[in-house]
């Protein structure tokens, strides 16, 4: 049986986000699931240039998008 699901992980700091991605990767491996890193991306608020952290699922870096002018 095949599954197609969307998932959103939200964190206030880069370390917390990477920890969540590490847990997701570990869980997927245990359940014999595959995370398609090519279809995954990270969205950054108020990050730009060299300030944008690189997130990975396993050893694969995720594409990133960014917004620098969001005010809430």
PyMOL commands that set and color helices and strands:
alter all, ss='L'
color gray80, all
select helices_A, chain A and resi 14-30+37-39+49-51
alter helices_A, ss='H'
color red, helices_A
select strands_A, chain A and resi 41-45+56-57+60-61+63-67
alter strands_A, ss='S'
color yellow, strands_A
deselect
rebuild
show_as cartoon
